[in-house]
Amino acid sequence: MPKRLLLLFALAAATPGAAQRQSLVVSGTWGSFADGQRCYAISEPLRARAGSAGRAAFSVGWFRQRGVKGQVHVRFAEAKRPGSAVLLRIDGRTFQLVGGGANAWAPDARADAEIVAAMRSGVEMIVETRTSRGGAMRDGYRLRGAATALDAAAIACARKR
């Protein structure tokens, strides 16, 4: 199994409830998982930031109990600077995300849907902001395999359990 896929499995297992987590599909640099109440597609950036304390990831989640479908979430390897914009670029489109600390999300469900649609046909995705120390933080993701992982997560959460 390639190193990147092993990292995806380790990243998915790093959160509470990992014993109940089910792997759905691995496609390209993307994986999808389900744990009963949520399903999600997830990927790590192409290059890990040297000297970072945490692990960065981009995910899209479905939460059965809350009725949330396709919620975009970015986790940075370190906290972003308060007040700094978080820009998400997918090929030629730019989206502004909101958040704080080491996390960011789309501002609303409509933006989630637009981002997911762009991911399905995109090639590359870049997330940019400033670190709490003021330096530039830029994480790049390949989108090959994202549509398959997104579909697997969406279908898994649409099924009745």
C-alpha positions in Angstrom: 0.0 0.0 0.0 1.5 3.4 -1.0 2.8 5.6 1.9 0.1 8.3 1.2 -2.7 5.7 1.5 -1.3 4.5 4.8 -1.3 8.1 6.0 -4.9 8.5 5.0 -5.9 5.4 7.1 -3.8 6.7 10.0 -5.4 10.1 9.8 -8.9 8.6 9.7 -8.0 6.4 12.7 -6.7 9.4 14.8 -10.1 10.6 15.9 -12.3 9.2 18.6 -14.4 6.2 17.7 -11.8 4.8 15.3 -12.7 1.2 16.3 -16.1 1.7 14.6 -14.7 3.4 11.5 -15.3 1.6 8.2 -13.2 2.3 5.2 -15.4 2.8 2.1 -13.0 3.5 -0.8 -9.5 4.8 -1.6 -9.2 6.6 -4.9 -6.1 8.5 -5.9 -5.0 10.5 -2.9 -8.6 10.5 -1.4 -10.2 8.0 0.9 -13.7 7.8 2.3 -14.9 6.5 5.7 -18.1 6.0 7.7 -18.5 5.6 11.4 -22.3 5.3 11.9 -23.2 8.9 12.4 -21.0 10.5 9.7 -19.4 9.7 6.4 -16.6 11.7 4.9 -14.1 11.9 2.1 -10.6 13.0 3.1 -7.2 13.8 1.7 -3.9 15.1 3.0 -1.9 17.9 1.3 0.7 16.9 -1.3 3.6 18.0 1.0 3.6 18.1 4.7 4.9 21.4 6.2 8.3 21.0 7.8 8.2 21.8 11.5 4.4 21.7 11.8 2.9 20.4 15.0 -0.3 18.8 13.5 -1.5 17.1 10.4 -3.3 19.1 7.7 -6.3 17.6 5.9 -9.2 18.5 3.6 -12.5 16.7 4.2 -16.1 16.8 3.1 -18.6 15.3 5.5 -22.1 14.0 5.8 -23.8 14.0 9.2 -26.9 11.9 9.4 -28.3 13.1 12.7 -27.9 16.8 11.8 -29.0 16.4 8.2 -25.8 18.0 7.0 -24.7 17.0 3.5 -21.4 17.7 1.9 -19.9 20.1 4.5 -16.3 21.3 3.6 -13.7 21.3 6.4 -10.0 22.2 6.3 -7.7 21.3 9.1 -4.3 23.1 9.0 -1.1 21.8 10.4 -0.9 24.8 12.7 -3.2 27.6 13.8 -4.0 30.4 11.3 -3.5 34.1 12.2 -6.7 35.6 13.6 -8.4 37.8 11.0 -6.4 36.3 8.1 -8.5 35.3 5.1 -8.6 31.6 4.1 -8.7 31.2 0.3 -9.5 28.0 -1.5 -8.6 27.8 -5.2 -9.9 25.0 -7.4 -8.4 25.5 -10.9 -9.6 29.0 -11.8 -12.2 29.5 -9.1 -11.6 31.1 -5.7 -13.7 30.6 -2.6 -13.3 32.3 0.8 -13.6 30.1 3.8 -14.3 31.0 7.5 -12.9 29.7 10.7 -10.3 30.0 13.4 -7.5 28.2 15.1 -6.4 25.3 12.9 -9.8 24.9 11.1 -11.8 26.5 8.3 -15.2 25.8 6.7 -17.3 27.1 3.8 -19.5 29.9 5.1 -22.8 28.2 4.3 -24.4 25.1 2.6 -24.6 26.9 -0.8 -20.8 27.5 -0.7 -20.3 23.8 0.4 -22.3 22.7 -2.7 -20.3 25.0 -5.1 -17.0 23.8 -3.7 -17.9 20.2 -4.0 -19.1 20.7 -7.5 -15.8 22.4 -8.4 -13.9 19.5 -6.8 -15.7 17.0 -9.0 -14.4 18.5 -12.2 -11.2 20.1 -10.9 -7.6 19.0 -11.2 -5.9 20.8 -8.3 -7.0 22.5 -5.1 -4.9 25.0 -3.0 -5.8 26.4 0.4 -3.9 29.5 1.6 -3.8 31.6 4.7 -1.3 33.0 7.2 0.0 31.2 10.2 -0.4 32.6 13.7 3.3 33.6 13.4 2.5 35.5 10.2 4.1 33.2 7.6 2.3 32.0 4.5 0.6 28.6 4.7 -0.3 26.9 1.5 -1.5 23.4 1.1 -2.1 21.8 -2.3 -4.3 18.8 -3.0 -4.7 16.7 -6.1 -8.4 16.1 -7.0 -8.0 12.9 -8.9 -10.1 10.4 -7.1 -12.0 13.0 -5.1 -15.3 12.5 -7.0 -15.2 8.7 -6.3 -14.5 9.3 -2.6 -17.2 11.9 -2.4 -19.7 9.6 -4.0 -18.9 6.7 -1.7 -19.3 8.9 1.4 -22.6 10.4 0.2 -24.0 7.0 -0.7 -22.9 5.4 2.6 -24.7 8.1 4.6 -27.8 8.0 2.4 -28.4 4.4 3.2 -30.6 3.5 6.2 -28.8 1.8 8.9 
